[in-house]
Amino acid sequence: MNRRERQGVILRLVREQELATQAELAAALHEAGHDVVQTTVSRDIRELGLVKVRAAGGRLVYAAPEHARPRELAPSFRRTALTIESSANIVLVTTQSGFASALAEELDRASHPLVLGTIAGDNTIMILAREGVSGTELRDELRAYLLEGAA
């Protein structure tokens, strides 16, 4: 099996199973008929950009980068966003005066998997959702940032 095939199997495994360690991933690969050493698994994780996300049970497990929520956005949204509304495939975020451009740039840099792009003014950001993503879905995702970390 070549590297591309192995990495395809890894992506399938992390979608189908909750794998929290390199050892668990190596064991799952072995069960799928692919013998690998830990260094290969480690390199594949890095090359694929796998990230750890919290599973439903609270355990941190590997996920493909497109299934991760860019959590670094939460503090910025809590600090600057005032309202988040949607229409069709567009989300409109209002911020404190002068903060929209910086928040939009941060959102663009985070490569949020649901965001195609942003346009910002002084206190308003228009966010275009990716094809197949509704404005409501994206709005709800962004609103969750406002609550993240709040107690």
C-alpha positions as CSV (number, residue, x, y, z in Angstrom):
1,M,0.0,0.0,0.0
2,N,1.4,3.4,-0.9
3,R,1.3,6.5,1.3
4,R,-1.8,8.0,-0.4
5,E,-3.8,4.8,0.0
6,R,-2.8,4.5,3.7
7,Q,-3.7,8.1,4.4
8,G,-7.1,7.6,2.7
9,V,-7.6,4.6,5.1
10,I,-6.6,6.8,8.1
11,L,-9.2,9.5,7.1
12,R,-11.9,6.8,6.8
13,L,-10.9,5.3,10.2
14,V,-11.0,8.7,12.0
15,R,-14.4,9.4,10.5
16,E,-15.8,6.0,11.6
17,Q,-14.1,5.4,14.9
18,E,-13.1,7.4,18.0
19,L,-9.4,7.1,17.9
20,A,-7.6,9.1,20.6
21,T,-3.9,8.0,20.4
22,Q,-1.4,7.0,17.7
23,A,-1.3,3.5,19.2
24,E,-5.1,3.2,18.7
25,L,-4.8,4.5,15.2
26,A,-2.0,2.0,14.4
27,A,-4.1,-0.8,15.9
28,A,-7.1,0.2,13.8
29,L,-4.8,0.2,10.7
30,H,-3.5,-3.2,11.6
31,E,-7.1,-4.5,12.1
32,A,-7.9,-3.1,8.6
33,G,-4.9,-5.2,7.2
34,H,-2.2,-2.5,7.1
35,D,0.9,-2.9,9.2
36,V,2.6,0.4,10.1
37,V,5.1,1.6,12.7
38,Q,4.4,4.4,15.1
39,T,6.7,6.8,13.2
40,T,4.7,6.3,10.0
41,V,1.4,7.0,11.9
42,S,3.0,10.1,13.4
43,R,4.1,11.4,10.0
44,D,0.7,10.6,8.4
45,I,-1.1,12.5,11.2
46,R,1.1,15.5,10.7
47,E,0.8,15.4,6.8
48,L,-3.0,15.0,7.0
49,G,-3.3,17.8,9.5
50,L,-5.4,15.7,11.8
51,V,-6.6,17.5,14.9
52,K,-8.1,16.5,18.2
53,V,-11.7,17.2,18.8
54,R,-14.0,16.4,21.7
55,A,-16.2,13.5,21.0
56,A,-19.8,13.2,22.3
57,G,-18.5,11.3,25.4
58,G,-16.0,14.0,26.1
59,R,-12.9,12.1,25.0
60,L,-10.4,13.9,22.7
61,V,-10.1,12.0,19.4
62,Y,-8.5,12.5,16.0
63,A,-10.5,14.2,13.3
64,A,-9.8,15.5,9.8
65,P,-9.2,19.2,9.8
66,E,-12.5,20.0,8.1
67,H,-14.4,18.5,11.1
68,A,-12.7,20.7,13.6
69,R,-14.2,23.9,14.9
70,P,-11.7,26.7,14.9
71,R,-11.9,27.4,18.6
72,E,-9.4,30.2,18.5
73,L,-12.3,32.3,17.1
74,A,-14.4,32.1,20.3
75,P,-12.6,34.7,22.3
76,S,-12.6,37.2,19.5
77,F,-16.3,36.7,18.8
78,R,-17.2,37.0,22.5
79,R,-15.1,40.2,22.7
80,T,-16.3,42.0,19.6
81,A,-19.5,40.5,18.1
82,L,-22.8,42.1,19.1
83,T,-25.3,40.4,16.8
84,I,-25.2,37.4,14.4
85,E,-28.1,37.1,11.9
86,S,-28.6,35.1,8.7
87,S,-30.4,35.1,5.4
88,A,-30.2,32.4,2.7
89,N,-26.4,31.6,2.6
90,I,-25.2,34.8,4.1
91,V,-24.5,35.7,7.8
92,L,-24.3,39.3,9.0
93,V,-22.2,40.0,12.1
94,T,-22.3,43.4,13.8
95,T,-19.4,44.3,16.0
96,Q,-18.2,47.2,18.1
97,S,-17.2,50.1,15.9
98,G,-13.8,49.5,14.3
99,F,-13.6,45.8,15.0
100,A,-15.3,44.2,12.0
101,S,-12.2,44.2,9.7
102,A,-10.0,42.5,12.3
103,L,-12.6,39.9,13.1
104,A,-13.2,39.2,9.4
105,E,-9.5,38.8,8.8
106,E,-9.2,36.4,11.8
107,L,-12.2,34.4,10.4
108,D,-10.6,34.2,7.0
109,R,-7.2,33.1,8.4
110,A,-8.9,30.4,10.5
111,S,-10.1,28.7,7.3
112,H,-13.4,27.9,8.9
113,P,-14.8,24.9,7.0
114,L,-18.3,26.5,6.6
115,V,-17.0,29.9,5.4
116,L,-16.3,30.8,1.8
117,G,-15.2,34.4,2.5
118,T,-15.9,37.6,4.2
119,I,-16.4,41.3,3.5
120,A,-16.1,43.8,6.3
121,G,-16.8,47.4,7.0
122,D,-16.3,49.4,10.2
123,N,-18.8,47.5,12.3
124,T,-20.4,44.9,10.0
125,I,-19.1,41.7,8.5
126,M,-20.9,39.9,5.6
127,I,-20.0,36.2,5.6
128,L,-20.7,34.0,2.7
129,A,-21.4,30.3,3.5
130,R,-19.8,27.6,1.4
131,E,-22.0,25.8,-1.2
132,G,-24.5,23.5,0.5
133,V,-24.2,25.3,3.8
134,S,-27.2,27.5,4.9
135,G,-26.9,30.8,6.5
136,T,-28.8,29.5,9.4
137,E,-26.3,26.6,9.9
138,L,-23.4,29.0,9.8
139,R,-25.1,31.5,12.0
140,D,-25.7,28.8,14.7
141,E,-22.1,27.7,14.5
142,L,-20.9,31.3,14.9
143,R,-23.3,32.0,17.7
144,A,-21.9,29.0,19.6
145,Y,-18.6,30.9,19.8
146,L,-20.4,33.6,21.9
147,L,-21.3,30.9,24.5
148,E,-18.1,28.9,24.4
149,G,-16.1,29.2,27.6
150,A,-18.9,31.2,29.3
151,A,-19.9,29.8,32.7
